[in-house]
Amino acid sequence: MSDNIRTYQAIRDALKHLYPKEPQGNIARRLNVLAALINGIVESKKVNLPQIADKVPDGNKPESHIKQFYRWITNEGVDAKLYFLPFIRPLLASLAQSVLFVLMDGSIVGKGCVTLMASVVYKGRALPIAWIVVKGKKGHLKEEVHLKLIEQLHQIIPSGAQVVFLGDGEFDGAKLLDTIDGYGWKYVCRTGKSSVIFQGEKKTSYKEVFVPQGQKPVSLPDVYFTLNAYGPVHAILWWEKKYKEPIYLVSNVSSAQVACTWYRKRFRIETFFSDQKSRGFYLNKSHLSDPQRLSRLMIAACLAYIWIVFLGVQALANRLHTFIHRTERCDLSLFQLGLRLLNHLLNYELPIPVLFYHPLEVTQYP
C-alpha cells in the first residue's frame, strides 16, 4: 500500500470517527474530499489545487480531482461550523481546563487577500481556531474585522473558560477592548507610545511618562485610554534591559507584573503563519483570489497544521526526536518535527495517528 493511500485512509477514518454523528450523504462525501485535501496539502506541502490533486491516491486523472476540489471550495454548503469546529472542540475543551491564552494575527494569503486569524496558545504555538479572509493588502485591518472575529471566537470558546487575550499594536482599539472586557475575559495589548491617556483631567501620552530601564514596570491604574476616554484601564510601561525601548501596554489586569508576565508569552509564540510561508504549506502562494474560497481552503490547511503539530508533540513525548532529528538537542519547531515523524511512520510502516487535540494518553511507538 502506497504512503499516500495509507495517509489518506488514516485521515479519512479519523474525520469520520471524530465527527459528532455518523456522516451520511453530502456530509460523508465532503468529508472524503476534505481528507483528500488534508492529505494532499501535507504530502505536497502546497495549497495549490493541481499540486494537491497529484497526491490523491486513486486511479482518476488529476484534472478530475482538481475539479472536485474546486467544487468543494466554491460550495456554500461547506463552512467551518460543519467541517472544522467538530474536530477542534475537544482541543478547546482540553485547553480550557486551565487559563486559555488567545491571540490574533494577520497575513497575506492567496492573491490580494488578507487573513485575520484567531488562535489558542499550546506549547508555545498558536493553533488556529477561527479566521476571516478579506480583500486587501498587508497592513492593519479595520477594527470592524477585529470585532467580527472576536465575536466568532466568543461563540466557540467553552463557557466559563478563563481567557486572556494577548494583542500586538494592531489590536488596541477601544471597541475591541470593551468587547473583550464585556465577555469577562482579560486582555493585555501592546499600544503605541503616542497613545493618549487621561489621568483625571490631565491629558498625556505614554511617551511623556518616564520609564526606568531594568526596573519594575510603571503602573498607571484607572486611567482613560485614547481621545475617546475609554476606561478605566490599566496603562503599563515596561522596559527590560534587553529591549531597546519601552513596551507600552493597555490592560484590564490589576497587577502590572502579571500583565507583563502574560504578555511575555507573546514574544515566544510561533504563529500559524510563521510555518506557512518558507517552511510550510505556502498559503501566501495560493492562486486563489476569492476570500470565501480561500476561507474554505483554510479549513483543510488549518486541520493539516494542527494534526502535524500534534505529531510533533508525540515525537517529543516519545523522545523520537533523538532518532528522527538530533540526539543532543531539538531545534525544530513542533510543526517541522511533526512532518519528520510522519515520514518516519511511513518509512517503517507504523500506524499513523490522526488527531486534532491533546490526548490523555500519548501513543507509544517502537
Residue, then its C-alpha position, 0 to 999 in steps of 0.5 A: m500500500s502506497d504512503n499516500i493511500r495509507t495517509y489518506q485512509a488514516i485521515r479519512d477514518a479519523l474525520k469520520h470517527l471524530y465527527p459528532k454523528e455518523p456522516q451520511g450523504n453530502i456530509a460523508r462525501r465532503l468529508n472524503v474530499l476534505a481528507a483528500l485535501i488534508n492529505g494532499i496539502v501535507e504530502s505536497k506541502k502546497v495549497n495549490l489545487p493541481q499540486i494537491a490533486d497529484k497526491v490523491p491516491d486513486g486511479n482518476k486523472p488529476e484534472s478530475h480531482i482538481k475539479q472536485f476540489y474546486r467544487w468543494i471550495t466554491n460550495e456554500g454548503v461547506d463552512a467551518k461550523l460543519y467541517f472544522l469546529p467538530f474536530i477542534r472542540p475537544l482541543l478547546a475543551s482540553l485547553a480550557q481546563s486551565v487559563l486559555f491564552v488567545l491571540m490574533d494575527g494577520s497575513i497575506v494569503g492567496k492573491g490580494c487577500v488578507t487573513l485575520m486569524a484567531s488562535v489558542v496558545y499550546k506549547g508555545r504555538a498558536l493553533p488556529i481556531a477561527w479566521i476571516v479572509v478579506k480583500g486587501k493588502k498587508g497592513h492593519l485591518k479595520e477594527e470592524v474585522h477585529l470585532k467580527l472575529i472576536e465575536q466568532l471566537h466568543q461563540i466557540i470558546p467553552s463557557g466559563a473558560q478563563v481567557v486572556f487575550l494577548g494583542d500586538g499594536e494592531f489590536d488596541g482599539a477601544k471597541l475591541l477592548d470593551t468587547i473583550d472586557g464585556y465577555g469577562w475575559k482579560y486582555v493585555c495589548r501592546t499600544g503605541k507610545s503616542s497613545v493618549i491617556f487621561q489621568g483625571e483631567k490631565k491629558t498625556s501620552y505614554k511617551e511623556v511618562f518616564v520609564p526606568q530601564g531594568q526596573k519594575p514596570v510603571s503602573l498607571p491604574d484607572v486611567y482613560f485610554t485614547l481621545n475617546a476616554y475609554g476606561p478605566v484601564h490599566a496603562i503599563l510601561w515596561w522596559e527590560k534591559k534587553y529591549k531597546e525601548p519601552i513596551y507600552l501596554v493597555s490592560n484590564v489586569s490589576s497587577a502590572q507584573v502579571a500583565c507583563t508576565w502574560y504578555r511575555k508569552r507573546f514574544r515566544i509564540e510561533t504563529f500559524f503563519s510563521d510555518q506557512k510561508s518558507r517552511g510550510f504549506y505556502l498559503n501566501k502562494s495560493h492562486l486563489s483570489d476569492p476570500q470565501r474560497l480561500s476561507r474554505l481552503m483554510i479549513a483543510a490547511c488549518l486541520a493539516y497544521i494542527w494534526i502535524v503539530f500534534l505529531g510533533v508533540q508525540a515525537l517529543a513525548n516519545r523522545l523520537h526526536t533523538f532518532i528522527h532529528r538530533t540526539e543532543r538537542c531539538d531545534l525544530s519547531l513542533f510543526q517541522l518535527g511533526l512532518r519528520l515523524l510522519n515520514h518516519l511512520l511511513n518509512y517503517e510502516l507504523p500506524i499513523p495517528v490522526l488527531f486534532y487535540h491533546p490526548l490523555e494518553v500519548t501513543q507509544y511507538p517502537 
